[in-house]
Amino acid sequence: MKKVPLRKCTGCGEMKEKRELIRVVKAPEKKDENGNVISGGEISLDLTGRKPGRGAYVCKNADCFEKARKARRFERSLSCKIPEDVYEQMSAELENASED
């Protein structure tokens, strides 16, 4: 029998199967040859679960997303400040994904 990977939802704190959750990912920083950061830490929804970077998982419903957002759990698990417009964009993406 194959072992099913479990992840904890950042919103409700429940352990669920990885495929039932959506990953919020912080992309790794890109650096030039001198080690200076060119671009980095872009935060987005990873609907495929394949993007590189640090991830946090959340249920596919908007309630869990809002709960995690209000308690600043994404910021804590991704170790960075997340601007309001990024939250708005992710919220819209989540709504579109849940309609499918």
VEXDREN-2710 file (C-alpha; in Angstrom, 1 decimal):
% VEXDREN-2710
k/r/px/py/pz
1/MET/0.0/0.0/0.0
2/LYS/1.3/3.4/-1.0
3/LYS/1.8/6.0/1.8
4/VAL/-0.3/9.2/1.2
5/PRO/1.6/12.4/2.0
6/LEU/-0.2/14.6/4.6
7/ARG/0.2/18.3/5.1
8/LYS/-1.2/20.7/7.7
9/CYS/-3.6/23.5/6.5
10/THR/-2.3/26.9/7.6
11/GLY/-5.8/28.1/8.1
12/CYS/-7.7/25.5/10.1
13/GLY/-4.6/23.5/11.3
14/GLU/-6.1/20.2/10.2
15/MET/-3.9/17.4/8.7
16/LYS/-5.2/16.5/5.2
17/GLU/-4.0/14.7/2.1
18/LYS/-1.5/16.8/0.1
19/ARG/-3.7/16.7/-3.0
20/GLU/-6.7/18.2/-1.2
21/LEU/-4.7/21.3/-0.4
22/ILE/-3.4/24.3/-2.4
23/ARG/0.2/25.3/-2.0
24/VAL/1.2/28.9/-1.4
25/VAL/4.9/29.2/-2.6
26/LYS/7.7/31.7/-2.1
27/ALA/10.0/31.5/-5.1
28/PRO/13.7/31.3/-4.3
29/GLU/15.7/34.5/-4.7
30/LYS/17.6/34.9/-8.0
31/LYS/21.1/36.3/-7.6
32/ASP/23.7/37.6/-10.1
33/GLU/27.3/36.4/-10.2
34/ASN/28.3/38.8/-7.4
35/GLY/25.7/37.4/-5.1
36/ASN/23.4/40.5/-5.3
37/VAL/19.7/39.7/-5.2
38/ILE/18.2/40.5/-8.7
39/SER/14.6/39.3/-8.0
40/GLY/13.3/37.1/-5.3
41/GLY/10.7/35.9/-3.0
42/GLU/7.8/36.2/-5.3
43/ILE/4.7/34.7/-3.6
44/SER/2.0/32.9/-5.6
45/LEU/-0.5/30.0/-5.5
46/ASP/1.0/26.8/-6.8
47/LEU/-2.0/24.9/-8.2
48/THR/0.2/22.2/-9.7
49/GLY/2.3/21.6/-6.6
50/ARG/5.5/21.7/-8.7
51/LYS/6.9/25.2/-8.4
52/PRO/10.3/25.5/-6.7
53/GLY/10.5/27.3/-3.3
54/ARG/9.3/27.3/0.2
55/GLY/5.6/26.3/0.5
56/ALA/2.7/26.5/2.9
57/TYR/-0.5/24.6/2.4
58/VAL/-4.1/25.8/2.7
59/CYS/-7.5/24.2/2.2
60/LYS/-9.3/25.0/-1.1
61/ASN/-12.0/27.0/0.6
62/ALA/-11.9/30.8/1.1
63/ASP/-12.6/30.6/4.8
64/CYS/-9.3/28.8/5.6
65/PHE/-7.4/31.2/3.3
66/GLU/-8.9/34.2/5.1
67/LYS/-8.2/32.7/8.5
68/ALA/-4.5/32.1/7.6
69/ARG/-4.3/35.6/6.2
70/LYS/-5.8/37.4/9.2
71/ALA/-3.5/35.5/11.6
72/ARG/-0.5/36.2/9.4
73/ARG/0.3/32.5/9.2
74/PHE/1.6/32.6/5.6
75/GLU/4.0/35.4/6.6
76/ARG/5.2/33.3/9.5
77/SER/5.7/30.1/7.6
78/LEU/7.3/31.8/4.6
79/SER/9.4/34.1/6.8
80/CYS/8.5/37.3/4.9
81/LYS/6.1/40.2/4.8
82/ILE/3.3/39.7/2.2
83/PRO/1.8/42.9/0.6
84/GLU/-2.0/43.3/0.5
85/ASP/-2.1/43.2/-3.3
86/VAL/-0.5/39.8/-3.4
87/TYR/-3.2/38.5/-1.0
88/GLU/-5.9/40.0/-3.3
89/GLN/-4.3/38.3/-6.3
90/MET/-4.1/34.9/-4.5
91/SER/-7.6/35.2/-3.3
92/ALA/-8.9/35.8/-6.8
93/GLU/-6.9/32.8/-8.1
94/LEU/-8.3/30.7/-5.3
95/GLU/-11.9/31.6/-6.3
96/ASN/-11.2/30.8/-9.9
97/ALA/-9.6/27.5/-9.0
98/SER/-12.5/26.4/-6.8
99/GLU/-15.0/27.1/-9.6
100/ASP/-13.4/24.5/-11.8
END
